[in-house]
Amino acid sequence: MRRKRSSVANHKNKFMRRLIVTLFCSVVLLSGCVTHPDREAVTERIESEFARGNFSEVTHLADSLRGVFRDDTLLMTLLDSLQDQSMRIRHDFSLSETDVQEQLRTIFKEFRPEEQQQWENLNWLEYRNIDGEKRYFRRAASNLKRILDHQTLLKDHEKILTPDDFDLFKMDHAAAVICSAGDAHSPLIPVPMKLKYTLSVNADAIPTGEIIRCWMPWPREVHPRQKEVRLIRTSPEKHFIAPDTLMQRSLYMEQPAVAGQPTLFEMEFSFTPSAHYSDPQVLVVSTCDKNSGVYAAYTGEQKPHILFSEKIKELADRVVGSEQEPLKIVQAIFNWIDTNIPWAGALEYSTIPNIPEYVIDNRRGDCGMKTLLFMTLARYRGVPVKWQSGWMLHPGKVNLHDWCEVWFDQVGWVPLDISFGRLPSDNPVIRDFYMTGIDSWRLIVNDNIGAPFVPGKKFPRSEPNDFQRGEVEWSGGNLYFDKWDYHMEVDYLPPPGK
């Protein structure tokens, strides 16, 4: 038992050290400051305090050092980054032990202290030591329930999942899409809809009169699956829509803060998304031309998360074996992740140094985390894959969502949703729908991770990888997610011709 606790502690220390290295390397790119012994000593001290979770000491040291090293741009940026990361981690790990035990009792009714200790040792009940106190991830209890349910399924291979209402909805739609699909790989079953998106900045989050800059997710229009995009209104009225050439597209607005009032940004638009399906029997003969531009662009590494580390190489080679056919490589990786990685609520991506390795180490992840793992494994094995994300807009299930697209030379880009995974159907064609298809209820905002905005953001983003909720800043810095909220309303319109 003692050895397991030490292992978890070592893992967390390694995690924090890697986060520091990631932050520091990013800072080094911004400046070429020359170091000296005193600077090296203070840098090592504050990094050490951060790694141990002593965030109050990090703030104290940073405030003290700013007066001494004010002209050292590199160090000042590092101090800002460590303080910002401390704030973000505190926000994620916001529960005391009493808080999390209350949540556990709601879920499990009764549990023994030794059970909680075992869950913590396995890192199934996720926590960190912050300023000498155990602080638990705000979704630790609900994630634990999902992990335990998944462990039960792994042990009981004969257990049959009972489809819930959403499963039945997806299977009915998948069947309709598959029946409608021909050989043209064209959009299928359009579902027109109108969306109202509201972003609300907290009252008095910034000084009165200061200008708030706001970027809101806007649909890409380059995709055949997403047509008839039409802006209805914005508030404030003045706005700027970024070019469709950008891989992460936004609608930009700004307005001054008013004392005692939340600052609201609103937009309404309509569009028509469609489904897509490619028959695996067609894809099985498709190849990937290793001399093509697509192959070069979408089989490489992409820092900081798509990296071919030893863990990635070992897992990819173990799962895929000697297989060389693109579709069979995709199937092997898809099935392994679907079997072994349950969905779980995620830490903010900006606090994780390497998301695919986090998923491998912790055996859990949300839609984006599972997608990044799939992409990294597939790219390492020579299959071109690109990121795609935005929102899922199924009736009653509207939410942020991530998936990806896989390239097949004879067909082009084929959508794949590893988070939706295999459907609980006895029909293998319907079961594997999301391996080579996608449903009609998608809003596509992003075709890459970490892409720049127009107009550009002056301060670090709240979510540097994905872009679904929005981004907000003012002249004093970025406004993190705890300073604002967002809401999506969907109105489903009659299909064409009805």
C-alpha positions as CSV (number, residue, x, y, z in Angstrom):
1,M,0.0,0.0,0.0
2,R,2.8,2.4,0.9
3,R,4.5,1.7,-2.4
4,K,1.4,2.5,-4.4
5,R,1.0,5.9,-2.6
6,S,4.6,6.7,-3.4
7,S,4.0,5.8,-7.0
8,V,1.0,8.1,-7.3
9,A,3.0,10.9,-5.6
10,N,5.9,10.4,-8.0
11,H,3.5,10.4,-10.9
12,K,2.1,13.8,-9.7
13,N,5.5,15.3,-9.2
14,K,6.6,14.2,-12.6
15,F,3.4,15.7,-14.0
16,M,4.1,19.0,-12.4
17,R,7.8,19.0,-13.5
18,R,6.7,18.4,-17.1
19,L,4.2,21.2,-16.9
20,I,7.0,23.5,-15.7
21,V,9.2,22.4,-18.5
22,T,6.4,23.0,-21.0
23,L,5.8,26.5,-19.7
24,F,9.5,27.3,-19.5
25,C,10.2,26.1,-23.0
26,S,7.3,28.2,-24.3
27,V,8.8,31.3,-22.5
28,V,12.3,30.6,-23.9
29,L,10.8,31.0,-27.4
30,L,9.7,34.5,-26.5
31,S,12.9,35.9,-25.3
32,G,16.7,35.3,-25.3
33,C,17.6,36.7,-21.9
34,V,21.0,35.9,-20.5
35,T,21.0,34.1,-17.2
36,H,23.1,34.6,-14.1
37,P,23.6,32.7,-10.8
38,D,21.1,34.7,-8.8
39,R,18.5,34.4,-11.5
40,E,19.1,30.7,-11.8
41,A,18.7,30.3,-8.0
42,V,15.4,32.1,-7.8
43,T,14.0,30.4,-10.9
44,E,14.8,27.0,-9.4
45,R,13.2,28.0,-6.1
46,I,9.9,29.2,-7.6
47,E,9.7,26.2,-10.0
48,S,10.3,23.9,-7.0
49,E,7.5,25.5,-5.0
50,F,5.2,25.2,-8.0
51,A,6.0,21.5,-8.4
52,R,5.2,20.9,-4.8
53,G,1.9,22.6,-5.0
54,N,2.9,25.5,-2.8
55,F,1.0,28.1,-4.9
56,S,0.7,30.7,-2.1
57,E,4.5,30.7,-1.9
58,V,4.7,31.0,-5.7
59,T,2.6,34.1,-5.5
60,H,4.7,35.5,-2.7
61,L,8.0,34.9,-4.5
62,A,6.7,36.2,-7.8
63,D,5.5,39.5,-6.2
64,S,8.9,39.8,-4.5
65,L,11.0,39.0,-7.6
66,R,9.2,41.5,-9.9
67,G,10.7,44.4,-8.1
68,V,14.3,43.0,-8.4
69,F,14.2,41.5,-11.9
70,R,11.7,43.9,-13.6
71,D,13.9,44.2,-16.7
72,D,14.3,40.4,-17.2
73,T,11.5,39.7,-19.7
74,L,12.1,36.0,-19.7
75,L,11.8,35.6,-16.0
76,M,8.8,38.0,-15.8
77,T,7.0,35.9,-18.4
78,L,7.8,32.7,-16.5
79,L,6.5,34.2,-13.2
80,D,3.3,35.2,-14.9
81,S,2.9,31.8,-16.4
82,L,3.4,30.0,-13.1
83,Q,0.9,32.2,-11.3
84,D,-1.6,31.8,-14.1
85,Q,-1.2,28.0,-14.0
86,S,-1.5,28.0,-10.2
87,M,-4.8,29.8,-10.6
88,R,-6.1,27.4,-13.2
89,I,-5.1,24.3,-11.2
90,R,-6.8,25.8,-8.1
91,H,-9.9,26.3,-10.1
92,D,-10.0,22.6,-11.2
93,F,-9.1,21.2,-7.8
94,S,-11.6,23.2,-5.8
95,L,-13.1,20.5,-3.5
96,S,-12.0,19.8,0.1
97,E,-12.0,16.3,1.5
98,T,-15.3,17.0,3.2
99,D,-16.8,18.2,-0.1
100,V,-15.7,15.2,-2.0
101,Q,-16.9,12.8,0.7
102,E,-20.3,14.4,0.6
103,Q,-20.4,13.8,-3.1
104,L,-19.3,10.2,-2.7
105,R,-22.0,9.5,-0.2
106,T,-24.6,10.8,-2.7
107,I,-23.3,8.4,-5.3
108,F,-22.4,5.3,-3.2
109,K,-24.5,5.8,-0.1
110,E,-21.8,4.1,2.0
111,F,-18.1,3.6,1.6
112,R,-15.2,2.7,3.9
113,P,-12.2,4.9,4.5
114,E,-10.0,2.2,3.2
115,E,-12.0,2.2,-0.1
116,Q,-11.4,5.9,-0.5
117,Q,-7.7,5.4,0.2
118,Q,-7.5,2.7,-2.4
119,W,-9.3,4.9,-5.0
120,E,-6.8,7.6,-4.3
121,N,-3.8,5.2,-4.5
122,L,-5.0,4.2,-8.0
123,N,-5.6,7.8,-8.9
124,W,-9.2,7.0,-9.7
125,L,-10.2,9.7,-7.1
126,E,-8.1,12.5,-8.4
127,Y,-6.5,15.0,-6.0
128,R,-3.5,17.2,-5.5
129,N,-1.7,18.6,-2.5
130,I,-2.1,22.4,-2.7
131,D,-0.6,24.6,0.0
132,G,-0.4,21.5,2.3
133,E,-4.0,20.5,1.9
134,K,-5.6,17.7,-0.2
135,R,-7.7,19.4,-2.9
136,Y,-9.9,17.2,-5.1
137,F,-10.8,17.6,-8.8
138,R,-14.3,19.1,-9.0
139,R,-15.5,16.1,-11.0
140,A,-13.5,13.5,-9.1
141,A,-16.6,11.8,-7.6
142,S,-18.6,11.5,-10.8
143,N,-15.5,10.4,-12.7
144,L,-14.8,7.7,-10.0
145,K,-18.4,6.3,-10.7
146,R,-17.7,6.0,-14.4
147,I,-14.3,4.4,-13.8
148,L,-15.8,1.8,-11.4
149,D,-18.6,1.0,-13.8
150,H,-16.0,0.6,-16.6
151,Q,-14.0,-1.8,-14.4
152,T,-17.1,-3.9,-13.9
153,L,-17.7,-4.2,-17.6
154,L,-14.0,-5.2,-18.2
155,K,-14.3,-8.0,-15.6
156,D,-17.7,-9.2,-16.9
157,H,-17.2,-9.8,-20.6
158,E,-20.6,-11.4,-20.9
159,K,-22.5,-8.3,-19.6
160,I,-24.7,-6.8,-22.2
161,L,-25.1,-3.0,-22.2
162,T,-28.7,-1.9,-22.3
163,P,-29.1,1.0,-24.7
164,D,-30.3,4.2,-23.2
165,D,-32.6,6.7,-25.0
166,F,-29.6,8.5,-26.5
167,D,-28.1,5.2,-27.8
168,L,-31.4,4.4,-29.4
169,F,-31.6,7.8,-31.0
170,K,-28.1,7.5,-32.4
171,M,-28.7,4.0,-33.7
172,D,-32.0,4.9,-35.5
173,H,-30.2,7.9,-37.1
174,A,-27.2,5.8,-38.0
175,A,-29.4,3.3,-39.7
176,A,-31.1,6.0,-41.7
177,V,-27.8,7.6,-42.8
178,I,-26.4,4.2,-43.8
179,C,-29.5,3.4,-45.9
180,S,-29.3,6.8,-47.6
181,A,-25.5,6.6,-48.4
182,G,-24.4,5.9,-51.9
183,D,-20.9,5.8,-53.4
184,A,-20.7,9.6,-53.8
185,H,-19.7,10.3,-50.1
186,S,-22.0,13.3,-50.2
187,P,-23.8,15.1,-47.2
188,L,-26.8,13.1,-45.9
189,I,-30.0,14.0,-44.0
190,P,-29.7,17.8,-43.5
191,V,-31.1,19.2,-40.3
192,P,-31.6,22.9,-40.4
193,M,-31.4,24.8,-37.1
194,K,-31.1,28.2,-35.6
195,L,-28.6,28.9,-32.7
196,K,-28.5,31.6,-30.1
197,Y,-25.2,31.9,-28.3
198,T,-24.7,34.1,-25.2
199,L,-21.5,34.8,-23.4
200,S,-21.9,36.6,-20.1
201,V,-18.9,38.3,-18.3
202,N,-19.4,38.5,-14.5
203,A,-20.4,41.9,-13.1
204,D,-17.4,43.9,-11.9
205,A,-14.9,41.3,-13.3
206,I,-12.9,44.3,-14.6
207,P,-13.0,48.0,-13.8
208,T,-15.9,50.0,-15.1
209,G,-15.4,51.5,-18.5
210,E,-12.7,49.1,-19.6
211,I,-13.2,47.5,-23.0
212,I,-13.9,43.8,-23.0
213,R,-12.7,41.9,-26.1
214,C,-14.7,38.8,-26.9
215,W,-14.2,36.0,-29.5
216,M,-17.2,33.6,-30.0
217,P,-17.2,30.3,-32.0
218,W,-18.4,30.7,-35.5
219,P,-19.0,27.9,-38.1
220,R,-16.6,27.1,-40.8
221,E,-18.2,27.2,-44.3
222,V,-15.7,25.2,-46.2
223,H,-17.3,21.9,-45.3
224,P,-19.9,20.2,-47.5
225,R,-21.5,18.9,-44.2
226,Q,-22.2,22.5,-43.1
227,K,-24.1,24.8,-45.4
228,E,-26.4,27.9,-45.5
229,V,-24.7,29.7,-42.7
230,R,-26.6,33.0,-42.1
231,L,-26.0,35.6,-39.4
232,I,-29.3,36.8,-37.9
233,R,-28.1,39.4,-35.3
234,T,-25.4,40.2,-32.8
235,S,-25.4,42.3,-29.6
236,P,-23.5,44.6,-29.6
237,E,-24.3,45.2,-33.3
238,K,-20.8,45.9,-34.4
239,H,-18.9,42.7,-35.0
240,F,-16.2,41.1,-37.2
241,I,-16.3,37.5,-38.6
242,A,-12.9,36.0,-39.2
243,P,-12.0,34.6,-42.7
244,D,-13.1,31.1,-43.4
245,T,-9.5,30.2,-44.2
246,L,-8.7,30.2,-40.5
247,M,-8.6,26.8,-38.9
248,Q,-10.4,28.1,-35.8
249,R,-13.0,30.6,-36.8
250,S,-14.5,33.3,-34.6
251,L,-17.0,36.2,-34.4
252,Y,-15.4,39.1,-32.6
253,M,-17.1,41.8,-30.6
254,E,-16.1,44.3,-27.9
255,Q,-17.9,46.7,-25.4
256,P,-17.2,48.5,-22.2
257,A,-17.9,47.1,-18.7
258,V,-20.7,48.7,-16.7
259,A,-20.5,48.8,-12.9
260,G,-22.6,46.2,-11.2
261,Q,-23.9,44.6,-14.4
262,P,-22.8,41.5,-16.3
263,T,-21.5,42.2,-19.8
264,L,-23.5,40.3,-22.4
265,F,-22.3,39.3,-25.9
266,E,-25.0,37.6,-28.0
267,M,-25.2,36.2,-31.6
268,E,-27.9,34.3,-33.5
269,F,-27.3,32.4,-36.7
270,S,-28.9,29.6,-38.7
271,F,-27.2,26.9,-40.7
272,T,-27.8,23.4,-42.1
273,P,-25.5,20.5,-40.9
274,S,-25.6,17.1,-42.5
275,A,-24.4,13.6,-41.8
276,H,-21.7,11.6,-43.6
277,Y,-21.0,7.9,-44.0
278,S,-18.3,6.0,-45.9
279,D,-18.8,2.2,-46.4
280,P,-15.8,0.4,-44.8
281,Q,-16.0,-2.0,-47.8
282,V,-15.0,0.9,-50.0
283,L,-12.3,2.2,-47.6
284,V,-10.6,-1.2,-47.1
285,V,-9.0,-0.9,-50.6
286,S,-8.0,2.7,-50.0
287,T,-4.4,3.6,-49.5
288,C,-2.3,6.6,-48.2
289,D,0.1,8.1,-50.7
290,K,3.2,8.7,-48.6
291,N,4.5,11.3,-51.2
292,S,1.3,13.5,-51.0
293,G,1.0,16.8,-49.2
294,V,-1.8,15.5,-47.1
295,Y,0.4,12.7,-45.8
296,A,3.2,15.1,-45.0
297,A,0.9,17.5,-43.2
298,Y,-1.2,15.1,-41.2
299,T,1.1,12.3,-40.1
300,G,3.7,14.4,-38.2
301,E,4.0,15.5,-34.6
302,Q,2.3,18.6,-33.5
303,K,3.5,20.1,-30.2
304,P,2.6,20.1,-27.4
305,H,0.3,17.1,-27.4
306,I,0.8,15.1,-30.6
307,L,4.3,13.7,-29.9
308,F,5.7,10.3,-30.7
309,S,7.0,9.4,-27.3
310,E,8.1,6.0,-26.3
311,K,4.8,5.4,-24.6
312,I,2.9,6.2,-27.8
313,K,5.2,4.1,-29.9
314,E,4.9,1.1,-27.6
315,L,1.1,1.3,-27.4
316,A,0.6,1.9,-31.1
317,D,2.9,-1.1,-32.1
318,R,1.2,-3.3,-29.5
319,V,-2.3,-2.4,-30.6
320,V,-1.7,-2.4,-34.4
321,G,1.0,-5.0,-34.7
322,S,2.3,-5.5,-38.2
323,E,-0.8,-4.2,-39.9
324,Q,-0.2,-1.8,-42.8
325,E,-3.7,-1.2,-44.3
326,P,-5.0,2.3,-43.2
327,L,-8.5,1.1,-42.4
328,K,-7.4,-1.8,-40.4
329,I,-5.0,0.4,-38.4
330,V,-7.9,2.8,-37.7
331,Q,-10.1,-0.1,-36.6
332,A,-7.5,-1.5,-34.3
333,I,-6.8,1.8,-32.5
334,F,-10.5,2.8,-32.4
335,N,-11.5,-0.5,-30.8
336,W,-8.7,-0.5,-28.3
337,I,-9.5,3.1,-27.1
338,D,-13.3,2.3,-27.0
339,T,-12.6,-0.8,-24.9
340,N,-10.0,0.5,-22.5
341,I,-10.6,4.3,-22.1
342,P,-13.9,5.3,-20.5
343,W,-15.2,8.8,-20.9
344,A,-14.5,11.1,-17.9
345,G,-14.8,14.8,-17.1
346,A,-11.5,16.4,-18.0
347,L,-9.1,18.8,-16.3
348,E,-8.7,22.0,-18.3
349,Y,-6.4,21.1,-21.2
350,S,-4.1,24.1,-20.5
351,T,-3.0,22.5,-17.3
352,I,-2.0,19.1,-18.9
353,P,1.6,19.0,-20.4
354,N,0.8,16.1,-22.7
355,I,-2.8,15.0,-23.1
356,P,-2.4,11.6,-24.8
357,E,0.2,10.4,-22.2
358,Y,-2.2,11.6,-19.4
359,V,-4.9,9.4,-21.0
360,I,-2.5,6.4,-21.2
361,D,-1.3,6.9,-17.6
362,N,-4.8,7.4,-16.1
363,R,-6.9,5.3,-18.4
364,R,-9.7,7.9,-18.8
365,G,-10.4,11.0,-20.8
366,D,-13.1,13.2,-22.4
367,C,-13.9,13.5,-26.1
368,G,-11.0,15.7,-26.9
369,M,-8.5,13.8,-24.9
370,K,-9.5,10.5,-26.4
371,T,-9.4,12.1,-29.9
372,L,-5.9,13.4,-29.3
373,L,-4.8,9.9,-28.2
374,F,-6.4,8.4,-31.3
375,M,-4.8,11.0,-33.6
376,T,-1.3,10.5,-32.1
377,L,-1.4,6.7,-32.4
378,A,-2.8,6.8,-35.9
379,R,-0.3,9.4,-37.1
380,Y,2.6,7.5,-35.7
381,R,1.4,4.5,-37.7
382,G,1.3,6.5,-40.9
383,V,-2.5,7.3,-41.1
384,P,-3.3,11.0,-41.9
385,V,-5.7,12.5,-39.3
386,K,-6.8,16.0,-38.5
387,W,-8.6,17.6,-35.6
388,Q,-12.2,18.7,-35.8
389,S,-14.4,20.2,-33.1
390,G,-17.2,22.5,-32.1
391,W,-20.6,21.4,-30.6
392,M,-22.9,18.4,-30.6
393,L,-26.4,19.7,-31.1
394,H,-28.6,16.6,-30.6
395,P,-32.0,17.3,-29.0
396,G,-31.5,17.4,-25.3
397,K,-27.8,16.7,-25.5
398,V,-26.3,20.1,-26.6
399,N,-22.7,20.3,-25.5
400,L,-19.1,21.0,-26.5
401,H,-17.6,18.2,-28.5
402,D,-14.5,17.0,-30.3
403,W,-13.9,14.4,-33.0
404,C,-11.5,14.1,-36.0
405,E,-11.3,13.2,-39.7
406,V,-9.2,10.5,-41.3
407,W,-7.8,10.7,-44.9
408,F,-8.3,8.0,-47.4
409,D,-6.8,8.7,-50.9
410,Q,-9.7,7.3,-52.9
411,V,-12.4,9.1,-50.7
412,G,-10.9,12.1,-49.0
413,W,-11.6,13.1,-45.4
414,V,-13.8,10.7,-43.5
415,P,-15.2,11.8,-40.0
416,L,-14.6,9.6,-37.0
417,D,-15.9,10.1,-33.4
418,I,-13.9,8.0,-31.0
419,S,-15.8,9.4,-28.0
420,F,-19.2,8.2,-29.3
421,G,-17.4,4.9,-30.0
422,R,-19.1,1.6,-30.8
423,L,-22.9,1.7,-30.5
424,P,-24.6,-1.1,-28.5
425,S,-26.1,-2.7,-31.6
426,D,-26.1,-6.4,-32.7
427,N,-25.7,-5.1,-36.3
428,P,-21.9,-4.6,-36.8
429,V,-22.6,-2.0,-39.5
430,I,-24.6,0.2,-37.1
431,R,-22.3,-0.6,-34.2
432,D,-19.3,0.8,-36.1
433,F,-21.0,3.8,-37.6
434,Y,-18.9,6.4,-35.9
435,M,-15.7,4.7,-37.1
436,T,-16.4,5.9,-40.7
437,G,-19.3,8.3,-40.3
438,I,-20.8,11.2,-38.4
439,D,-24.4,12.3,-37.5
440,S,-26.2,15.4,-38.7
441,W,-26.1,17.3,-35.4
442,R,-22.7,18.9,-35.5
443,L,-21.4,22.5,-35.5
444,I,-17.9,22.6,-37.0
445,V,-15.8,25.5,-35.6
446,N,-12.3,24.1,-35.7
447,D,-10.1,22.1,-38.1
448,N,-6.9,22.3,-36.1
449,I,-5.7,22.8,-32.6
450,G,-4.0,25.9,-31.3
451,A,-4.8,28.0,-34.4
452,P,-4.5,31.8,-34.3
453,F,-7.4,34.3,-34.2
454,V,-8.2,37.3,-36.3
455,P,-8.1,39.8,-34.8
456,G,-5.3,38.4,-32.7
457,K,-5.4,37.9,-28.9
458,K,-2.9,39.9,-26.9
459,F,-2.9,37.6,-23.8
460,P,-2.7,33.8,-23.3
461,R,-5.9,32.0,-24.1
462,S,-8.0,30.3,-21.5
463,E,-8.0,27.2,-23.8
464,P,-4.9,27.3,-26.0
465,N,-5.8,24.1,-27.9
466,D,-9.5,24.0,-28.6
467,F,-12.0,26.8,-29.3
468,Q,-15.6,26.1,-28.4
469,R,-16.7,28.3,-25.5
470,G,-15.1,31.6,-26.5
471,E,-12.2,33.7,-25.3
472,V,-12.3,37.0,-23.4
473,E,-9.7,39.6,-22.4
474,W,-9.2,43.2,-21.5
475,S,-6.2,45.6,-21.4
476,G,-5.3,44.1,-18.0
477,G,-5.1,40.5,-19.2
478,N,-7.0,37.3,-20.1
479,L,-10.3,36.6,-18.4
480,Y,-10.4,32.9,-17.4
481,F,-13.4,30.7,-17.4
482,D,-14.3,31.5,-13.8
483,K,-14.9,35.2,-14.8
484,W,-17.6,34.4,-17.4
485,D,-20.2,31.9,-18.6
486,Y,-21.8,30.8,-21.8
487,H,-25.1,29.3,-23.1
488,M,-26.3,27.8,-26.3
489,E,-30.0,27.6,-27.3
490,V,-31.0,25.5,-30.4
491,D,-34.2,25.8,-32.4
492,Y,-34.7,22.9,-34.8
493,L,-36.2,24.1,-38.1
494,P,-38.4,22.1,-40.6
495,P,-36.4,20.1,-43.1
496,P,-36.1,21.4,-46.7
497,G,-39.4,20.9,-48.6
498,K,-41.6,20.6,-45.5
